[in-house]
Amino acid sequence: MSGTAVAGAIRPPGGLNRLFSAGQDADYRAHLAAFGALAPSSLTPELVDELARSGLSGRGGAGFPVARKVGAVSRHSDRLWARSPVVIANGAEGEPRSIKDSTLLRHAPHLVIDGLLAAGAAVGASKLYLYAPAGSIDYARAAARERKDARSIVFVEAKDSFISGEASAVVNAIENGIALPTDRIVRLTTTGLRRLPTLVHNVETLAQVGLIARFGAAWFRSLGSERDPGTRLVTVSGFVPQERVLEVAGHTSIADILESCGVPLDGVAAVLVGGYHGAWIARDNLTANLSAGGLAPHGARSGAGILYVLGRHECPLVASASIVHYLASESARQCGPCLFGLPEMASLLERLATGDREQGLRRQLEALTQSVIGRGSCHHPDGTAGLVLSTLSVFAADVDAHLTGRCLRTAQPSRRSNG
């Protein structure tokens, strides 16, 4: 399948407008005019090799190589013993600062469906699911009604919660209606939904699969870099003229993305990269690009493509405390770190943000983060602890100031004292 021919006389999308090149609110006719139909030759197990050549990584958070995940599901299937895999398109988008998946499902639902069908064919799936919250799922359902090849897709509405999009929570929601993550020893690719090999991919990932199935790995890699090929969607919010979803080439710097959104860099204090389980990157480091290699030195990863911009007059400790409070309220409440660790973490950070001068606060926070990391039933405690550690590190000067009753960002001094 290498060097997949362009379907019919359709030209592959040029420039950065790949995923949305069919236009806004694209129906099936507009979709076919922009991309052409999926050729039968693209709906085969050979797609796995093309995905490997493309270098596509997951766009939902973990950034795992897509071909390895698809290949693992295919290897663990056994049609003789009725272990045909299932494939799930995950559009839950529990991250409050992300709107890329809902935007994609509104304007390019047919690309998501294409990718779901192609991935299903590649692994010999027995069942296909699309999981998304109210609103987004309506666009997907309407798109499926326009085409005969999508009639077998099962649509499941996702709960509106932060943890609803975690892969094991997705499987649990479909299987028993409860979107709670679980601590899994065996991977979903081996035993997932109803004990079948299960492939869970973010909807943007599947939209990219739909493009690669048509136009091939070489076309996909014509943008981006060797280690970060193709394009990705990012949601830019916070200290910006308007919240936006952008399609950017791999290896694009944070600074370039912000400037394209009209954000004055001298007005930025830092950017939270990767969402609420992400890490802060200070203004001096905004030349970092969104590749794994570009973000790793700063303890960050692109995650679900979230850039939350903090203005230089906003207190980063107050902003972080608000996020951690939210994360504590969104826990699964099924293990000690979630039940007790996260609320205490939120309380300590709020005390620091609002002016408590107890000198041991920083040390208590650091110790608490270490006590929860690796001990939860899912990765929610780890992600929350990581954000707290990033806050204490990137904004160390702000922490020092707050502990002496000052705030470096606002005119209001911290007033609380334990003396």
C-alpha positions as CSV (number, residue, x, y, z in Angstrom):
1,M,0.0,0.0,0.0
2,S,3.1,2.2,0.2
3,G,2.7,5.5,-1.7
4,T,-1.1,5.1,-1.8
5,A,-2.5,6.7,-5.0
6,V,-4.8,9.6,-4.7
7,A,-8.4,8.5,-4.9
8,G,-9.8,9.3,-8.4
9,A,-8.8,12.7,-9.6
10,I,-8.7,14.2,-6.2
11,R,-5.7,16.2,-5.2
12,P,-4.4,15.7,-1.7
13,P,-4.9,18.7,0.6
14,G,-2.1,21.2,0.4
15,G,-0.7,23.5,3.1
16,L,-1.8,23.4,6.7
17,N,-5.5,23.1,6.1
18,R,-5.7,19.3,5.8
19,L,-8.3,18.1,8.3
20,F,-10.8,20.9,7.5
21,S,-10.2,21.3,3.8
22,A,-13.8,20.1,3.1
23,G,-15.0,23.4,4.7
24,Q,-17.2,24.2,7.7
25,D,-20.1,21.8,8.6
26,A,-19.0,19.6,5.7
27,D,-21.7,17.1,4.6
28,Y,-20.8,13.8,2.8
29,R,-20.9,15.4,-0.7
30,A,-18.5,18.2,0.3
31,H,-16.3,15.5,2.0
32,L,-16.1,13.4,-1.1
33,A,-15.4,16.5,-3.3
34,A,-12.5,17.4,-1.1
35,F,-11.0,13.9,-0.3
36,G,-12.6,11.4,-2.6
37,A,-13.9,8.0,-1.5
38,L,-11.8,5.5,0.4
39,A,-10.5,3.0,-2.0
40,P,-11.1,-0.7,-1.2
41,S,-7.4,-1.2,-1.4
42,S,-6.9,1.1,1.7
43,L,-9.3,-1.0,3.8
44,T,-6.9,-3.9,4.4
45,P,-4.4,-5.0,7.1
46,E,-1.6,-3.5,5.0
47,L,-2.7,-0.1,6.4
48,V,-0.7,-1.0,9.5
49,D,2.5,-0.8,7.5
50,E,1.5,2.5,6.0
51,L,0.8,3.9,9.4
52,A,4.2,2.8,10.6
53,R,5.9,4.6,7.7
54,S,3.8,7.7,8.4
55,G,5.1,8.0,12.0
56,L,1.6,9.1,13.1
57,S,1.4,9.3,16.9
58,G,-1.8,9.4,19.0
59,R,-3.5,12.8,19.3
60,G,-5.5,12.1,22.5
61,G,-2.8,12.6,25.1
62,A,-0.3,9.8,25.4
63,G,1.2,10.2,21.9
64,F,1.8,6.5,21.5
65,P,2.8,5.3,17.9
66,V,-0.5,4.5,16.2
67,A,0.9,1.6,14.1
68,R,2.2,-0.2,17.2
69,K,-1.2,0.1,18.9
70,V,-3.1,-1.1,15.8
71,G,-0.6,-3.9,15.3
72,A,-0.9,-5.1,18.9
73,V,-4.7,-5.4,18.6
74,S,-4.4,-7.3,15.3
75,R,-1.9,-9.7,16.9
76,H,-4.1,-10.5,19.8
77,S,-7.2,-11.2,17.7
78,D,-8.3,-14.8,17.1
79,R,-11.2,-15.1,14.8
80,L,-11.4,-18.9,15.3
81,W,-12.1,-18.3,19.0
82,A,-14.5,-15.4,18.4
83,R,-11.9,-12.8,19.6
84,S,-12.5,-10.4,16.7
85,P,-11.4,-6.9,18.0
86,V,-13.5,-3.9,18.5
87,V,-12.5,-0.3,17.6
88,I,-13.6,2.8,19.5
89,A,-13.4,6.4,18.3
90,N,-12.9,8.4,21.5
91,G,-14.3,11.9,21.3
92,A,-15.1,12.4,25.0
93,E,-12.8,15.4,25.3
94,G,-13.0,15.7,29.1
95,E,-10.3,18.4,29.2
96,P,-12.1,21.7,29.9
97,R,-9.5,23.6,27.8
98,S,-9.8,21.5,24.7
99,I,-12.4,22.0,21.9
100,K,-10.5,20.4,19.1
101,D,-12.4,17.1,19.1
102,S,-15.8,18.8,19.2
103,T,-14.7,21.1,16.4
104,L,-13.6,18.1,14.3
105,L,-16.8,16.2,14.9
106,R,-18.8,19.2,13.8
107,H,-16.9,20.2,10.7
108,A,-15.1,17.0,9.6
109,P,-17.1,14.0,11.0
110,H,-16.7,12.0,7.8
111,L,-12.9,12.0,8.2
112,V,-13.4,10.5,11.7
113,I,-15.8,7.9,10.3
114,D,-13.3,7.1,7.5
115,G,-10.5,6.5,10.0
116,L,-12.8,4.4,12.1
117,L,-13.7,2.2,9.2
118,A,-10.1,1.9,8.0
119,A,-8.8,1.0,11.4
120,G,-11.6,-1.5,11.8
121,A,-10.7,-3.1,8.5
122,A,-7.1,-3.2,9.3
123,V,-7.6,-5.3,12.5
124,G,-10.7,-7.2,11.3
125,A,-13.0,-5.6,13.8
126,S,-16.3,-7.2,14.8
127,K,-17.7,-4.0,16.1
128,L,-17.1,-0.2,15.7
129,Y,-18.1,2.4,18.3
130,L,-18.0,6.2,18.4
131,Y,-18.0,7.7,21.9
132,A,-18.6,11.4,22.3
133,P,-20.6,13.8,24.5
134,A,-24.0,15.3,23.8
135,G,-23.8,17.7,20.9
136,S,-20.7,16.3,19.3
137,I,-22.3,12.9,19.0
138,D,-25.3,14.4,17.2
139,Y,-23.0,15.6,14.4
140,A,-21.4,12.2,14.1
141,R,-24.8,10.4,14.0
142,A,-26.0,12.8,11.3
143,A,-22.9,12.1,9.2
144,A,-23.3,8.4,9.6
145,R,-26.9,8.6,8.3
146,E,-25.5,10.1,5.1
147,R,-23.6,7.0,4.1
148,K,-24.3,3.2,3.9
149,D,-20.8,2.1,5.0
150,A,-21.3,3.7,8.5
151,R,-24.6,2.1,9.4
152,S,-23.0,-0.5,11.6
153,I,-21.3,2.0,13.9
154,V,-22.7,2.0,17.4
155,F,-22.9,5.5,19.0
156,V,-22.5,5.9,22.8
157,E,-22.9,9.2,24.6
158,A,-20.1,10.2,26.9
159,K,-20.6,11.7,30.3
160,D,-19.4,15.2,30.8
161,S,-16.5,14.7,33.2
162,F,-12.7,15.1,33.2
163,I,-12.0,11.4,33.4
164,S,-14.6,10.1,30.9
165,G,-12.1,10.0,28.1
166,E,-9.5,7.9,29.8
167,A,-9.3,4.7,27.7
168,S,-10.4,2.2,30.4
169,A,-13.2,4.7,31.4
170,V,-14.3,4.7,27.8
171,V,-14.5,0.9,27.8
172,N,-16.3,0.8,31.1
173,A,-18.8,3.4,29.9
174,I,-19.7,1.4,26.8
175,E,-19.8,-1.9,28.7
176,N,-21.7,-1.0,31.9
177,G,-22.6,2.7,31.6
178,I,-20.1,3.8,34.3
179,A,-17.3,6.0,32.9
180,L,-14.7,5.3,35.6
181,P,-11.0,4.4,34.8
182,T,-9.6,1.2,36.2
183,D,-6.1,0.0,37.1
184,R,-5.4,-2.5,34.4
185,I,-2.6,-5.1,34.5
186,V,-3.6,-6.4,31.1
187,R,-3.6,-3.9,28.2
188,L,-6.9,-3.1,26.4
189,T,-5.2,-4.2,23.2
190,T,-5.1,-7.7,24.7
191,T,-8.4,-7.8,26.7
192,G,-10.8,-4.8,26.7
193,L,-14.4,-4.4,25.9
194,R,-16.2,-7.7,26.7
195,R,-12.8,-9.3,27.0
196,L,-12.0,-8.7,23.3
197,P,-8.9,-7.0,22.0
198,T,-9.8,-3.3,21.9
199,L,-8.4,-0.4,20.0
200,V,-9.3,3.0,21.5
201,H,-8.2,6.0,19.4
202,N,-8.9,9.7,19.7
203,V,-11.1,11.1,16.9
204,E,-8.3,13.3,15.6
205,T,-6.0,10.3,15.4
206,L,-8.6,8.5,13.3
207,A,-9.2,11.5,11.1
208,Q,-5.4,11.4,10.3
209,V,-5.7,7.7,9.7
210,G,-8.5,8.5,7.2
211,L,-6.1,10.8,5.3
212,I,-3.2,8.4,5.4
213,A,-5.3,5.6,4.1
214,R,-6.1,7.8,1.0
215,F,-2.9,9.7,0.4
216,G,-0.2,7.7,1.9
217,A,2.7,8.1,4.4
218,A,4.9,10.2,2.2
219,W,2.2,12.8,1.7
220,F,1.5,12.8,5.5
221,R,5.3,13.3,6.2
222,S,5.6,16.2,3.7
223,L,4.7,18.6,6.6
224,G,6.3,18.6,10.0
225,S,9.7,17.1,10.9
226,E,11.4,13.7,10.8
227,R,10.5,13.0,14.4
228,D,7.2,14.9,14.5
229,P,5.6,14.4,11.0
230,G,2.3,15.6,9.8
231,T,-0.1,18.1,11.4
232,R,-1.9,18.3,14.7
233,L,-4.8,20.3,16.1
234,V,-4.2,22.6,19.0
235,T,-6.7,24.5,21.2
236,V,-5.4,28.0,22.2
237,S,-7.2,29.7,25.1
238,G,-6.7,31.9,28.1
239,F,-4.9,35.2,27.5
240,V,-5.8,35.3,23.8
241,P,-8.1,37.5,21.7
242,Q,-10.4,34.5,21.0
243,E,-10.3,30.8,21.9
244,R,-9.3,29.0,18.7
245,V,-8.5,25.6,17.2
246,L,-5.6,25.6,14.8
247,E,-4.0,23.0,12.6
248,V,-0.3,23.3,12.8
249,A,2.7,21.4,11.4
250,G,4.7,19.1,13.7
251,H,7.7,20.8,15.2
252,T,6.0,24.3,15.3
253,S,7.1,26.4,18.2
254,I,4.7,27.6,20.9
255,A,5.8,31.2,20.2
256,D,4.8,30.9,16.5
257,I,1.4,29.5,17.4
258,L,0.7,32.3,19.9
259,E,1.8,35.0,17.4
260,S,-0.4,33.5,14.7
261,C,-3.3,34.0,17.2
262,G,-2.4,37.6,17.8
263,V,-1.0,37.1,21.3
264,P,1.7,39.6,22.3
265,L,4.5,37.5,23.7
266,D,5.6,40.2,26.1
267,G,2.2,40.0,27.8
268,V,2.5,36.3,28.5
269,A,3.7,34.9,31.8
270,A,3.6,31.2,30.8
271,V,1.7,28.6,28.8
272,L,0.2,25.4,30.2
273,V,1.0,22.8,27.6
274,G,-1.0,19.5,27.4
275,G,-3.9,20.4,29.5
276,Y,-4.7,20.1,33.2
277,H,-2.4,17.1,33.5
278,G,0.3,19.1,31.6
279,A,3.1,21.4,32.6
280,W,3.8,25.1,32.6
281,I,6.4,26.5,30.2
282,A,7.7,30.0,31.1
283,R,7.7,32.8,28.6
284,D,11.5,32.6,28.2
285,N,11.1,29.0,26.8
286,L,8.3,29.6,24.4
287,T,10.6,28.9,21.4
288,A,10.2,25.2,22.4
289,N,8.3,23.3,19.7
290,L,5.4,20.9,20.3
291,S,7.4,17.7,19.4
292,A,8.1,15.2,22.2
293,G,11.8,16.1,22.0
294,G,11.1,19.8,22.1
295,L,8.9,19.6,25.2
296,A,10.7,16.9,27.2
297,P,13.4,19.3,28.6
298,H,10.6,21.3,30.1
299,G,8.8,18.3,31.6
300,A,5.9,18.7,29.2
301,R,4.3,16.8,26.3
302,S,1.7,18.0,23.8
303,G,-1.0,15.7,25.2
304,A,-4.3,16.6,23.6
305,G,-2.9,19.7,22.0
306,I,-3.9,22.3,24.6
307,L,-2.1,25.6,25.0
308,Y,-3.6,27.6,27.9
309,V,-2.0,31.1,28.0
310,L,-1.5,32.9,31.3
311,G,-1.1,36.7,31.1
312,R,1.8,38.3,32.9
313,H,-0.5,40.1,35.3
314,E,-2.3,36.9,36.4
315,C,-1.1,35.1,39.4
316,P,0.1,31.7,38.4
317,L,-0.5,30.3,41.9
318,V,-4.1,31.3,41.9
319,A,-4.6,29.9,38.4
320,S,-3.0,26.6,39.3
321,A,-4.9,26.3,42.6
322,S,-8.1,26.7,40.7
323,I,-7.2,24.0,38.3
324,V,-6.1,21.6,41.1
325,H,-9.3,22.3,43.0
326,Y,-11.2,21.3,39.8
327,L,-9.1,18.1,39.3
328,A,-9.7,17.1,42.9
329,S,-13.5,17.5,42.4
330,E,-13.3,15.4,39.2
331,S,-11.6,12.4,40.7
332,A,-13.0,8.9,40.4
333,R,-13.1,8.6,44.2
334,Q,-12.1,5.0,44.1
335,C,-8.6,5.0,45.7
336,G,-6.8,6.8,48.6
337,P,-4.8,9.2,46.4
338,C,-8.0,10.5,44.8
339,L,-10.2,10.5,48.0
340,F,-7.6,12.1,50.3
341,G,-4.5,13.1,48.4
342,L,-6.0,15.4,45.8
343,P,-8.3,17.4,48.1
344,E,-5.4,17.9,50.5
345,M,-3.2,19.0,47.5
346,A,-5.8,21.5,46.4
347,S,-6.1,22.8,49.9
348,L,-2.4,23.3,50.4
349,L,-2.0,25.0,47.0
350,E,-4.9,27.3,47.7
351,R,-3.4,28.3,51.0
352,L,-0.2,29.2,49.3
353,A,-2.0,31.1,46.5
354,T,-4.1,33.1,48.9
355,G,-1.3,34.3,51.2
356,D,-0.8,31.7,54.0
357,R,2.8,32.4,55.0
358,E,3.5,29.1,56.7
359,Q,7.1,28.3,55.5
360,G,6.5,24.6,55.3
361,L,3.8,24.8,52.7
362,R,6.1,24.2,49.7
363,R,7.7,21.2,51.4
364,Q,4.3,19.7,52.4
365,L,3.1,20.0,48.8
366,E,6.3,18.4,47.4
367,A,6.0,15.5,49.9
368,L,2.3,15.0,49.2
369,T,2.9,14.8,45.4
370,Q,5.5,12.1,46.0
371,S,3.1,10.2,48.2
372,V,0.4,9.9,45.5
373,I,2.5,9.3,42.4
374,G,2.2,5.7,41.2
375,R,-0.3,4.8,43.9
376,G,-3.6,5.6,42.3
377,S,-6.1,3.3,40.5
378,C,-5.5,5.3,37.4
379,H,-3.2,8.1,36.2
380,H,-5.4,11.0,37.5
381,P,-3.4,11.5,40.7
382,D,-0.1,11.3,38.9
383,G,-1.2,13.9,36.4
384,T,-2.5,16.3,39.1
385,A,0.7,15.9,41.1
386,G,2.7,16.6,38.0
387,L,0.9,19.9,37.5
388,V,1.6,20.9,41.1
389,L,5.3,20.1,40.8
390,S,5.5,22.1,37.6
391,T,3.8,25.0,39.3
392,L,6.3,24.9,42.2
393,S,9.2,24.7,39.8
394,V,8.3,27.2,37.1
395,F,6.9,29.8,39.5
396,A,9.4,29.3,42.3
397,A,9.9,33.1,42.6
398,D,6.1,33.6,42.9
399,V,6.1,30.9,45.7
400,D,8.9,32.8,47.5
401,A,7.0,36.1,47.2
402,H,3.7,34.6,48.5
403,L,5.5,33.2,51.5
404,T,6.6,36.7,52.4
405,G,3.2,38.2,51.9
406,R,3.7,39.6,48.3
407,C,2.4,38.7,44.9
408,L,4.6,39.5,41.9
409,R,1.7,39.6,39.5
410,T,-1.0,41.7,41.1
411,A,-1.3,44.8,43.1
412,Q,-2.9,42.9,46.0
413,P,-0.4,41.7,48.6
414,S,-0.9,38.4,50.4
415,R,-2.2,39.1,53.9
416,R,-2.5,35.9,55.8
417,S,0.2,35.1,58.3
418,N,0.8,32.3,60.8
419,G,3.0,34.5,62.9
